[in-house]
């Protein structure tokens, strides 16, 4: 007598691979949405693509005194998309762990606090770098279509992307510190965005207020991300911004580690 459809052996042999693939894809997509990948990726791709299109359209009208690289990384669309993604990337790093109570489980693992801090920073930082990799393709596309370089030398490219990496390290560290201070991811996002916005607005203070003393203007230029971008776009790589971004990022990671240890002793 042939086995009935309810026989377990028949169920085990029944091919249902397409359904499994659909379930796996749906589960993966849900996981990606939960960790906040979709929103930062969409924000960067849409705004950077629109920014590149507008710049190329402007360059097609006539000659300009700046290169494509300088124009692309010095527009409002670039700065908004660049600064806005950090709260989206980092707001859940610690706050979600505290809210769900999974940090207590993480404490039982054979890892130290500094390893947790480094791992979370590294994950968010690598994701930030991956987000901005497609922008390098824009300049390759421009070279193929326009048959000319987007910048006169390789130093313009290297300097620009080096500064993106340095600024990313600082702003990701700000997001990590904001996330470790609260259990609410919305509060963490708002806190990190406000701090980043204050730093950026301070950097453009020299352009908004013309009557500043040379000492104040020199201090502003040391912290000004806009002026750093202008220099690095032209291939002028100074050690002062490198020291500033790296030292500030290390200091913020140290503060994040200190706050995490305080939370451990309170639990």
C-alpha positions in Angstrom: 0.0 0.0 0.0 1.6 3.4 -1.0 2.3 5.7 1.8 -0.2 8.4 2.6 0.7 12.1 2.2 0.8 12.4 6.0 3.7 9.8 6.1 6.8 11.6 7.6 9.0 9.9 5.1 7.1 11.3 2.2 7.2 14.8 3.7 11.0 14.5 4.1 11.4 13.6 0.5 9.0 16.2 -0.9 10.9 18.9 -2.8 10.0 22.3 -1.5 13.2 24.2 -2.3 11.5 27.3 -3.8 9.5 27.9 -0.7 12.6 27.6 1.4 14.4 30.1 -0.8 11.5 32.5 -0.4 11.4 32.1 3.4 15.1 32.6 3.6 15.0 35.8 1.5 12.1 37.2 3.5 13.9 36.4 6.8 17.1 38.0 5.5 15.3 41.1 4.3 13.5 41.4 7.7 16.9 41.2 9.5 18.4 43.8 7.2 15.5 46.2 7.9 15.8 45.6 11.7 19.4 46.5 11.9 18.8 49.7 9.9 20.6 49.1 6.7 17.9 50.1 4.2 17.4 53.7 5.4 21.1 54.8 5.4 21.7 53.0 2.1 18.7 54.6 0.4 19.6 58.0 1.8 23.2 57.9 0.5 22.4 56.4 -2.9 19.5 58.7 -3.7 21.1 62.0 -2.5 24.6 61.2 -3.8 23.1 60.1 -7.2 21.0 63.3 -7.4 24.0 65.4 -6.4 26.2 63.8 -9.1 23.5 64.3 -11.7 23.1 68.0 -10.9 26.9 68.5 -10.9 27.4 66.8 -14.3 24.5 68.9 -15.7 26.1 72.1 -14.5 29.5 71.1 -16.0 27.9 70.4 -19.3 26.8 74.0 -19.6 30.3 75.5 -19.6 33.7 75.5 -17.9 33.9 75.9 -14.2 36.8 76.8 -11.9 36.5 73.6 -9.8 36.8 69.9 -10.6 34.0 67.4 -10.4 35.5 65.9 -7.2 35.6 69.3 -5.5 32.0 70.2 -6.6 30.6 66.8 -5.6 32.0 66.9 -2.0 31.2 70.5 -1.3 27.5 70.7 -1.8 24.6 70.8 0.7 23.2 67.5 -0.6 26.5 65.8 0.1 26.9 67.3 3.6 23.3 66.5 4.6 23.5 62.8 3.4 27.0 62.4 5.0 26.0 63.8 8.4 22.5 62.3 8.6 23.6 58.7 8.2 25.6 58.4 11.4 22.6 58.6 13.8 20.9 56.0 11.6 23.9 53.7 11.7 24.7 54.0 15.4 21.4 54.6 17.3 20.8 50.9 17.9 24.3 49.8 18.8 23.9 49.9 22.5 20.4 51.5 23.1 18.6 48.5 21.6 20.7 46.1 23.6 19.7 47.9 26.8 16.1 48.1 25.9 15.7 44.4 25.0 17.8 43.2 27.9 20.2 41.3 25.6 23.2 43.2 27.0 23.0 41.1 30.2 23.3 38.0 28.0 26.3 39.6 26.3 28.0 40.1 29.7 28.0 36.4 30.2 30.1 35.8 27.1 33.9 35.5 27.6 34.6 39.0 26.2 35.8 42.2 27.8 34.1 45.6 27.6 36.8 47.0 25.4 36.3 44.1 22.9 32.5 44.9 22.8 33.2 48.6 22.2 35.7 47.8 19.5 33.5 45.3 17.8 30.5 47.6 17.7 32.6 50.5 16.5 34.2 48.4 13.8 30.9 47.0 12.5 29.4 50.5 12.2 32.5 51.9 10.7 32.9 49.2 8.1 29.3 49.6 7.2 29.8 53.4 6.8 32.8 52.8 4.4 30.7 50.3 2.3 28.0 52.9 2.0 30.3 55.4 0.3 32.1 52.9 -2.0 29.6 53.5 -4.8 30.6 57.1 -5.0 33.9 56.1 -6.4 32.1 54.5 -9.4 30.5 57.9 -10.2 33.9 59.3 -11.2 34.7 56.3 -13.3 31.4 56.7 -15.1 32.1 60.4 -15.6 35.5 59.5 -17.1 33.9 57.0 -19.6 31.1 59.3 -20.7 32.9 62.7 -20.7 36.3 61.3 -21.7 38.1 63.4 -19.1 39.2 63.0 -15.5 37.0 64.1 -12.6 40.2 65.4 -10.9 43.6 66.4 -12.3 45.6 63.9 -10.1 45.2 60.8 -8.1 46.1 62.8 -4.9 42.7 64.5 -5.2 40.9 61.1 -5.0 43.1 59.7 -2.3 42.9 62.9 -0.2 39.1 63.1 -0.5 38.4 59.5 0.5 41.0 59.6 3.3 39.2 62.5 4.8 35.9 60.7 4.5 37.3 57.8 6.4 38.8 60.1 9.1 35.5 62.1 9.5 33.6 58.8 9.6 35.7 57.5 12.5 34.9 60.6 14.5 31.2 60.8 13.8 30.7 57.0 14.3 32.4 57.4 17.7 30.0 60.2 18.6 27.1 57.9 17.7 28.5 55.1 19.8 28.8 57.4 22.8 25.2 58.8 22.3 23.8 55.2 22.0 25.5 54.0 25.2 24.1 56.8 27.2 20.4 55.8 26.8 18.0 52.9 26.3 16.0 54.8 23.7 17.3 54.6 20.1 15.4 57.7 19.1 17.0 59.8 21.9 20.4 58.3 20.8 19.8 59.4 17.2 18.7 62.9 18.2 21.7 63.3 20.6 24.3 62.2 18.0 22.7 64.3 15.3 22.7 67.4 17.5 26.3 66.9 18.5 27.4 66.4 14.9 25.4 69.4 13.7 27.0 71.6 16.3 30.4 70.5 15.2 29.6 71.1 11.6 28.0 74.5 12.2 31.1 75.5 14.2 33.2 74.6 11.2 31.3 77.0 8.9 31.4 79.8 11.4 34.4 81.3 9.6 32.3 81.6 6.4 29.2 83.1 8.1 30.9 85.6 10.4 33.5 87.6 8.5 34.8 89.8 11.3 36.8 87.3 13.4 40.2 87.7 14.9 43.0 85.8 13.4 43.4 83.6 16.5 39.7 82.6 16.4 39.8 82.0 12.7 42.9 79.8 13.1 41.1 77.8 15.8 38.0 77.3 13.7 40.1 76.2 10.7 41.7 73.5 12.9 38.3 71.9 13.6 36.5 72.9 10.3 35.4 69.9 8.3 34.5 72.1 5.4 38.0 73.6 5.2 39.5 70.2 5.6 37.4 68.9 2.7 38.5 71.9 0.5 42.2 71.1 1.2 42.0 67.3 0.8 39.9 67.7 -2.4 42.9 69.5 -3.9 45.3 66.8 -2.8 46.7 68.8 0.1 47.0 66.3 3.0 47.9 67.9 6.3 48.8 66.0 9.4 46.7 68.3 11.7 43.3 67.0 10.6 44.6 63.5 10.7 45.7 63.9 14.3 42.5 65.7 15.2 40.1 63.1 13.9 42.0 60.1 15.1 42.6 61.5 18.6 39.0 62.7 19.0 37.7 59.3 17.9 40.0 57.5 20.4 38.9 59.8 23.2 35.2 59.2 22.4 35.7 55.4 22.3 37.4 55.7 25.7 34.4 57.5 27.1 32.1 54.9 25.6 34.1 52.2 27.3 33.9 54.1 30.6 30.2 54.5 30.4 29.8 50.9 29.6 31.8 49.9 32.7 29.6 52.2 34.8 26.5 50.5 33.5 28.0 47.1 34.3 28.6 48.0 37.9 25.0 49.3 38.2 23.5 46.1 37.0 
